[in-house]
Structures are given as structure tokens and as C-alpha cells.
Amino acid sequence: MIIPTTEYCRKLFKEYNTPQKIVDHCEAVNRVGVGLAELVNPVPNVDMISGLCLVHDAFKHWVLRNMVSDLHEVEVAARIVACQFHDFAQVIRQVGSTRNPIYLDGPFEVKLAHYVDWRVQEDRVIPFQDRLDYLQRTYFQGNEAEWQARLAAERALEEEVFRNCSITPDELDKL
């Protein structure tokens, strides 16, 4: 699989006028994602993780600016990179979203990129519980059964990501 380089992803930020706040977030997710990947045994595809981390939110502003309600930013990213990186575009689609958690069934690299994205708010690592609390308030208010199922899935994902890792989830902010 051909994966976009860091330089290619950064050119997309400029080409699509990605706001600096989103660039900073994607760069922080990339730094933490690559750092975490390098501590997992065996080491997963770090280049794939880097590409996913850099483009996962790169087009959020485009979706909002163009008021495209039927496309998620990962789908926009996939469509933009598909000409040069067809197979990678298919992987980007597996990142999913909060309402479409297909990442739970994706390859390890997708799971790691998703987890790190949830742990990085703006450009800093936050406790997983803080993110979970936000998600419950924002997306699952009044739907306790759905929330409990999702909470169990996200906790299992965290365990999977750190199962063969030399740090714990509480040490993620050191990366």
C-alpha cells in the first residue's frame, strides 16, 4: 500500500486552507500517535498511523465552511487522497466517527489513531475519562443502554492499544 508522506499531508493543510488550530491538533495527534506506535510490540505500520493522524480532521473546516451535512471529514479526506492513494483512502474511511464507530472493527493502526485522537484535545493529551464524559454528555444523553455498550467497547479498545505497549494510558501525556 502506498501511504501519503508527512510532507504530502502538510501540503494538503496549505492547499485546503486548514485553520492553524486544526493543523496543531492533527500535528499533536500525529506526534502522540507515532510515539505510541513505536512503543507497541510488534511495532505497527507507523507510516499508516502518521498519515491517518495527520488527515483525520484536516477537512473538518471544509465540511463546516461548505455546509456539507451528508459528508464526514474522513470521507472528504478519503475522496481527496483517493486518486494517488486509493488503498489508503479505504483505510481512512475506517476511521469512522463517534456516531459511526467502524474503527472498532478496523486494523490496529486505525484503532490506535482513533484512540489517540480521542485523547488529544486541541493540542494536548487529556485523560480518557474526560473524553468519555464529554461524549456521554454530547452524543448519548438519555440513552444509557447505548452508552454502556459504547463505553465497554471504548474501554476494550484502550486495553487492546496498550496490551503490548511499554507505557500505560496514564503516561500518554509524556509523548
Buried (B, 14 or more C-beta within 10 A) or exposed (E): EEBBEBEBBBEBBEEBEBEEEBBBBBBBBBBBBBBBBBBBEEEBBBBBBBBBBBBBBBBBBBBEEEEBEEBBBBBBBBBBBBEEBEEBBEBBBBBBBEEEBBBBEBBBBBBBBBBBBBBBBEBEBBBBEEBBEEBBEEBBEEEEEEBEEBBEEBEEBBEBBBEEBEBEBEBBEEB
